[in-house]
Amino acid sequence: MRVGVSLFLLTFLSVWISSCADNAGPPPIFLIAEDVSTSLLNANSDLNIGKAYMVNGSKIDPDNDGYLNDSILRNYLLENFTRDFSGYLILDWEERGLERLNTNPKSATQETQIQEFLRGLQIVHSVLPSAKAGYYAIPFRYYYNRNATWRALNDTAQRIIDASDAVFPSVYVFYLSSQVGRSANLDYISDNIKEALRMAGNKPVFPFIWARVHNSNTTSPYRTFDSADFQAYVTGALQTLETNSKKNSRGIVWWGSDKYWANMIQTTTNPSDPLYSQAQAIKTAFDAERLGGESYTTYIDRIHTQVLSDFRTGIDAFRSAP
């Protein structure tokens, strides 16, 4: 999820969704991580907007060698938060760190990496003792082979989840429903959330969902999901949480970086730039969805408006389910 910048701090929206008699149980928290315009936020003021934060890997492991840089992380936290901060703080340590963590289970390399991840949480808790901290993408997300071997691999990271205050698994969808079928994507979402809940115990679980096709898709990267599909993914995620969770606090994180990517498209024009290929893939997806003469700013606001509407529809379906 790292997007090629030294710092990528995301703002989240916290929304309490009331449960109804037909869907008993405590209300989930609905978290949104997107660069949504102020006007759109104001138009959705009924959602009781709050904030939470993400710390990019460049503030954890700037050399991308799998080793935490204590001083950089500590200084970043001191400079950007007051000691009484009590919100959600999500550490986004991907690339080399996550790679070393989820390969060669029970090896010396993995054990070293586990200790580095635990040290990150220790630093957060020492600087911000009231913060609710956890790592993005732990437990490990699998689309295929969601079996005993996968669960055993996740078990090797149990100590990290035990030391966390909340769990933030990733359930980004890799395929269009036209490629694999909506049910396959729903099963993938459900199984990965269930795995996070299994490991989380009574800790809150907030799966990350993205309104676009994962960038690893070879034919449709960054494409916005059709409304019917995305609504179903929202409903499915909430239903899995509601059915399997024992904790009052749970919900969804909507991640995205559309404004950053629009800027990348317009500023990354040299083919020798390391980000050029990514910028062109994003441009292809964005331009295919833009209306005639539509600016990137207008396009993004339109997409965000639709995604929020899809969230509402998906939530309504969750509430009304028997």
N, C-alpha and C positions, 0 to 999 in steps of 0.2 A: 504494500500500500504506500510505501515511501514514494514521493513524487518528484524527486530530483532537486530539492531545495534544502538548505541547511536547517531551516526552521519551518515547521508547518503546524501551527497551533490552531486547533479546531474549536469552534463554539458549538455547544449542544443546546437543544431545547428540551426541557423537562415537562412532560404533560401527564397529569393524572387522568386516567380514563376510568370513569365509574363503572363498576360491574352492575349488572341488573339481576333481577330475580331468576331469570332463565340461565344466567351464567354466574352462579354463585362463586364466592371467593374474593380475596382482596384484589384491588385494582392494580393493573400493571403500570409501570412507568414507561412512558414513550419518549425516548431520547432521539433527537435529530442532530446529526453532525453534517452540516452543509453550510455553504456560504450564501445563505438566503438573503435577499434584499430586505432592507428595513421596511419598505412599503408592504411587502408580502407578509413579513412578520406582524406588522400592525393589523393587516387584514385578517390575521389568524390569532388575534390577541386573546380569544376565548380559550386558547390552548394553554394558558398559564405558563408563559415562556420563562425558562430559567437557563442556567449555564452549567457546563462541565467542560473539561479540558483534556486534550491529548498532547503528549510529549513525543515529538518525532525522534526517530532513531539517531539523528545527528546530534541530539543532546544527550544521548546515552552512550553510543559507540561511534564517535565521529570518524574513526579510522576504519570502521567496518572490518575489524579483525576478530570480533567475537568477545572482546574484553571491554568491560564497562569503564568509562572515564569518570572517576568519582568526582573530581573537581568541577568538570563541565556540568554534570547533572546537578550537583549540589548548588553551584552558582546560579544555574538557570532557575531552579526552584526558588532560591532566595530572592532573585531579581523579579520574579513574575508572580509570586504568591505571598500573602501574609501568613504568619505562622498559624493563625486560627482558621485557615481555609479548611472547609469540611465537605467540599463537593467531590464529585467523581473525577479521578485522575487516571487516565489510561496511558500506559507506557507502550509505545509502538516500536518494539525492537525486532525488526525483520532482518532480511538479508543474511549476513554471515552468522549473526547471533541465533536466529531461529533455525537456520540450516544446521548448525552444530548441535542444536538442542534436540532436533527430531530425527537425527540419523545416528546409526551405531548405538542403539539403546543399551544402557548399562555399561557402556565403555567409559574409559577414563576421560575421553574427550567430552562425552555428554555430561559426566559428573562435574567436570570443570565448568561447563556452560550453565548447568543448574545452579551452581554456587554463584555465578555471575548474575543470573536473573534474580536470585534471592537477595543478593547484595543491593540490586537496584531498588527492591521493595524496602529494604532496611534503610536506605538513604532517604527515600520518600517519607517513611514513617518517622525518621529522626528529625527531618526538616519540617514536615507537615504532619504532626501526630494525629490530627483529626481527619485527614484526607482518606477517602475511600478509593484505594489504589488497586490496580490489577493490570495484567498484560493483554493486549490485543492478540487474538489468534491462538490462545491456549485455552482448552485443548486443541490438538491439531485437526485441521479440517481435511476430510477425505470425501471425494465425490464417489469414487469406486472403492471396492474392497473394504467396506465398512464392516469389519469382522473382528474376531477375537484378537488377531494380530494387531489390528489398529487400536483396539482398546488397551492391549498390553503396552503398546508404545505410549499411549496417553497416560497410562498409569505411572510411567517413569517421570512424568512432570507433575505428579500429585503434590509434591512438596511446595511447588511454586503456587499452585492453587490454594493450598492450605495456608500459605503466608499472605495471600491476597485478601482484599476486602470484598471484591466483586469479580465476576468472571465475564469475559468479553469474547466469546467465540465468534469466528467469522463464518457466515453462511452466504457469502457472495455467490451468485448463480452463474455458472460457466456457460450455459447453453440456452438458446431460445427454445421455447416449447415446441417449435416446428422442427427442431433438431433431435430432441430426445423425448418429447412429451412432457406436459405439465406435471403429470403424476410423478415422473422420475425426479424432477426438480423438487417437488414437495416432499418426497421421501428423503431426499438428500438433506433438505432443511430440517426436517423433523428429527432424523437420526443424529445429526450433528448437535442439535439443541439438547436432545435427550442425553447425549454423551456428556455435554457440559453440565447438565443438571445432575447427572450421576456423580460427577467428580466434585461438584460445588457443595454438596451437602445442603446446608441452610443458607449459604451465601447467595446474594442476588445474582441473577444471570441476565446479561443484556447482549443478545446476539447482534452482530453487525450485519446489516443488509444494505445492498446497493441497488439503486434503481436502473442501473445500466448492466449490460452483459460484461462479464469479466474480460479484461484485456488479453487474456490468454486465448480467447476464442479466435480461431484463425480466419473466420469469414465475417463475423459481426462484432468485433471488439468495440466497446464503448456505446453500443446502440442502446437506446432507452427501451425498456420492456413495454410491451403492449399493456394497457391499463388492466385488462381482465387478468392477465398473468400476474402482474405485480400485486394487484389486490389480493389474489389467491395466496401469494407468498406471504403477505402481511398477515392475513387471516390464519394461515397454516402455522406460522411462527408463534403467534399469540395463543392459538389453540394448544400447541405442544407445551408451551410454558404453563398455561392454565391447568392442563391435565396432569402434568408431571411435577410441578414445582410445589415446594413446601414453604417458600419464603414470600413474604408480603411484597417485596420490591423486585420487580422484574419487568422487562419490556424490550423494546427494539431500539437499536441505534441505526439511524439512516446516515450512511457515510457518502461523501462525494466531494469533488473538488472542481466543479464546473468552471468557476470564474478563473481559477488558477490555470486550468487547461485552455480556456479561451485566450488568456494572455500568452500562454506558451505557443499557441497556434500562430498568433500575430507577431511574435518576437523571435521565434526559432525558425529562421528561413535559410540558414546556411546548412547544406547537406553534410558538412563535416562536423556539425554540432552533435554531441552524443545523444541529445534529446530529439534530434530531427525526425527519426523514424517514428518515435512515439507521437510527436506532434502531428505528423502526417496522418497517422492512424486515427487520432482524435479528430482532426479536421475532416476526414472522410465521413466519420460518424455524425459529427455536428452538422456538416453541410448537407448531408442527406436528409436531415430532419428540419432544417431551417426553412421557413416559408420565404417566398420571393421577396427580396429586399430587406429581410429581417436582419437586424444587427445581432451580434452575439449576445449582447446584454438583454435584448428583448427576447431572444430565443431561450436564454437560460431562465429568465423570469417565467416564461410560458411553461417550460418543462417543470420548474419547481412548483408552479401553481397546480399543474396536473398531478405531480407526484403527491403533493399534500392532499389533493382531492382523492387520489387512489388510497392513501393511508386512511382517510376518513371512511371510505367505502369498505376497506378491508377490516377496519375496526368495528364498523357497524355490523358486518357479517359475523365477526367474532362474538359480539355481544348477543346477537340474536340466535346463535347456534344453540341447539338443545343440549 
